[in-house]
Amino acid sequence: MPRANIIVVVDDRNEVAAVDAWFARWRSALNHVSEDYGWSCCMHIWQLEGPAEALAELPPSVVTGDEWTS
């Protein structure tokens, strides 16, 4: 399954709304959603794994890569 890392900046309301809508649509199809590694005051960071079509619909501005680091 394809993977993605995403970072959502809390101050960007459009980005937050887009990712919230994306999660509402795709969360049940994802194989993995990490805990939120971000800081709720500033950003949210998740590692995701799921169908290619789901990850392709992520807003490009939030995608930071497809490899997970430990």
C-alpha positions in Angstrom: 0.0 0.0 0.0 1.2 3.5 -0.7 2.2 5.7 2.2 2.2 9.5 2.8 3.3 11.9 5.5 1.2 14.9 5.9 1.6 18.2 7.9 -1.4 20.4 8.4 -0.7 24.0 9.6 -3.4 24.9 12.2 -3.5 28.6 11.2 -4.5 27.7 7.6 -8.2 27.3 7.8 -8.6 26.2 4.2 -5.9 23.5 4.7 -7.5 22.2 7.9 -11.0 22.1 6.3 -9.6 20.3 3.2 -7.9 17.6 5.3 -10.9 17.3 7.6 -13.1 16.6 4.5 -10.5 14.2 3.2 -10.5 12.2 6.5 -14.3 12.2 6.5 -14.2 10.7 3.0 -11.3 8.3 3.3 -10.5 7.3 6.9 -12.4 4.0 6.8 -10.4 3.0 3.7 -7.0 3.7 5.3 -4.9 0.8 6.5 -2.9 3.0 8.9 -3.3 6.4 10.5 -0.6 7.2 13.0 -1.2 9.2 16.2 -0.9 12.9 15.6 2.8 13.7 16.0 2.3 17.4 15.7 1.6 20.1 18.3 -2.1 21.1 18.4 -1.2 24.7 18.8 0.7 24.8 15.5 0.4 21.8 13.2 -0.8 18.2 12.9 1.5 15.5 11.5 0.3 12.1 10.5 1.7 9.0 8.7 -0.9 7.4 6.5 -1.1 4.2 4.5 -4.0 3.5 2.2 -5.3 3.1 -1.4 -3.4 5.1 -4.0 -6.7 6.8 -5.1 -7.2 8.1 -1.5 -3.7 9.4 -1.1 -3.9 11.1 -4.5 -6.8 13.2 -3.3 -4.8 14.7 -0.4 -4.2 18.4 -0.9 -0.7 18.7 -2.4 0.3 21.4 0.1 0.1 19.0 3.0 2.0 16.0 1.6 5.6 15.9 2.7 6.8 12.5 1.4 6.0 8.8 1.2 8.6 7.3 3.4 8.1 6.9 7.1 10.9 7.6 9.5 11.3 6.1 12.9 
